[in-house]
């Protein structure tokens, strides 16, 4: 086996061992969370079995994507428990994993958030047209240029095209020879 193939294979083996041990460490915990009611955007969340005096991050996650991270400051007590009341914005609805995470422990429960947007109302009447604003001051008139003066960029473009045509002709002649 080639040295680089061996190193590649060993890297994947070590990565797999690291992932399995991190999953095993999280599953060893007896941490859990509960949330109620389960069809509201105002949710009472309680957690137990976390480490003492740690910050808790609460998120709504679906299919590995975080849809919302709660901004409330939540810290576990000296026994590793916490409780909080959180509000989900009305722009978010669906079924999510409500995930509570500390530096080393994660627990989740399924939470349904109802669609509170309601039906679209009918369009209102067009409002009255506002008053036209005052006309602004007229700016100063610029200087008049000399009579018959041409734009210098046209001359530069002509020179450039002439040089290009000359180079192209020289190239064609040297290729032909």
MOMO-V597391 format. One record per residue. N is the residue number from 1. NEAR is the number of other ideal C-beta (glycine too) atoms within 10 Angstrom. D_LAST is the distance of its C-alpha to the last C-alpha in whole Angstrom. Layout:
n: <N/N>
near: <NEAR/NEAR>
d_last: <D_LAST/D_LAST>
This chain:
n: <1/2/3/4/5/6/7/8/9/10/11/12/13/14/15/16/17/18/19/20/21/22/23/24/25/26/27/28/29/30/31/32/33/34/35/36/37/38/39/40/41/42/43/44/45/46/47/48/49/50/51/52/53/54/55/56/57/58/59/60/61/62/63/64/65/66/67/68/69/70/71/72/73/74/75/76/77/78/79/80/81/82/83/84/85/86/87/88/89/90/91/92/93/94/95/96/97/98/99/100/101/102/103/104/105/106/107/108/109/110/111/112/113/114/115/116/117/118/119/120/121/122/123/124/125/126/127/128/129/130/131/132/133/134/135/136/137/138/139/140/141/142/143/144/145/146/147/148/149/150/151/152/153/154/155/156/157/158/159/160/161/162/163/164/165/166/167/168/169/170/171/172/173/174/175/176/177>
near: <6/7/7/8/9/10/9/10/11/10/10/9/9/10/10/10/10/10/10/10/10/11/10/9/11/14/8/9/16/10/22/14/22/14/21/12/10/14/11/16/16/9/21/13/22/14/24/16/15/28/13/11/12/16/12/22/14/23/17/23/15/11/7/6/8/11/15/17/11/19/7/12/8/18/13/22/11/7/11/19/14/21/13/18/9/18/11/21/10/13/10/14/16/12/12/23/16/25/18/26/18/22/10/13/21/17/22/19/17/10/22/14/22/12/11/13/9/7/5/6/6/5/6/6/5/6/6/6/6/6/6/6/6/6/6/6/6/6/6/5/6/6/4/6/7/5/5/5/7/7/8/8/8/9/10/10/11/10/10/10/10/10/10/10/10/10/10/10/10/10/10/9/9/8/7/6/4>
d_last: <56/54/55/53/54/58/57/56/59/62/60/61/65/66/64/67/70/69/69/72/74/74/75/78/79/79/80/83/84/87/86/86/86/88/87/89/89/87/85/85/83/86/86/89/87/89/88/89/88/86/86/88/87/83/81/81/78/78/75/75/72/71/69/68/67/69/70/73/74/77/78/81/82/84/85/87/91/92/93/89/90/89/89/88/87/84/83/80/78/78/75/75/76/76/77/76/77/79/78/80/78/79/77/78/79/78/81/80/82/81/81/81/80/81/79/81/79/81/80/78/80/80/78/80/80/78/79/80/77/77/77/74/74/74/71/69/69/66/64/63/61/57/56/55/51/50/50/47/45/42/41/38/37/35/33/32/31/29/27/26/25/23/21/20/19/17/16/15/13/11/10/9/6/5/6/4/0>
